[in-house]
């Protein structure tokens, strides 16, 4: 059994396209679709009434507590051995389950695929770089993806065995940044398939885009908290020294990627916080290229 978890918040305009893509699966695998309404104020109830007789869909309503707790709620309600997260404005390939079926039957802990970025009219915008490999450990998988895949922490890129999922930090943004690398490292077995199964819709309402300075500041504060957590956990968990270093570099690069999109006062605040953390020290130079990167990091957070 596969459990698709679809967190919903004011998604009445897009949810039917999302659900149709899941219901159209060309596979004999059993699955359920858990739709969790996180306190929407639009007419999502009217839309979901159309699916009352669809046995695969289970619809829950709860008060608004954010996407992290909504995902946790969905995981708690899931009956499946595997969890697949789908955002309510995105959609998936009708061949997704068919393409991962053999790995499900083998009991692989973590199955990764790749996305295509599209606009709201389903026009292709971008095909991100990706890498493919057969059965490895989660730690080996992380090290293979490190430096080669920019979407390591995107939850919707994976089918995850329920027993390796970690709880998402309630009430925060960027919960995937904090949680997904450790889910990967939790996996005893992992594959990355040569298929693009997820259609990520880039819209004006994306969670990563906001004109609210208050919301932007909260997102930055949450990301900083999660960054500190990642560095702390990297010292506690049982991983190889090179994996530990790669994890720290990956987290550092994720933090730096935000700077270019910020405006003051958020940019000034964020750079000040990164400077306090001396994040350039996370790059331990082994050659000239890494030395130059460390110098670049120093200037990025101090200028």
Secondary structure, DSSP 4 states (H G I P E B T S, - for coil): -EEEEEEESS-TTTHHHHHHHHHT--S---EEEEEEEES--SSHHHHHHTTTT-TTEEEEEE----HHHHHHHHHHH---SEEEE--TT-EE-TTHHHHHHHHHHHT-SEEEEEEEEE-TT--EEE------EEEE-HHHHHHHHTTT-TTTT-GGGEEEEGGGPPPP-TT-S-HHHHHHHHHHHH-SSEEEEEEEEEEEE--TT-TT--S-HHHHHHHHHHHHHHHHHHHHHHTTS---HHHHHHHHHHHHHHHHTTGGG--TTHHHHHHHHHHHHTGGGG---SSHHHHHHHHHHHHHHH-
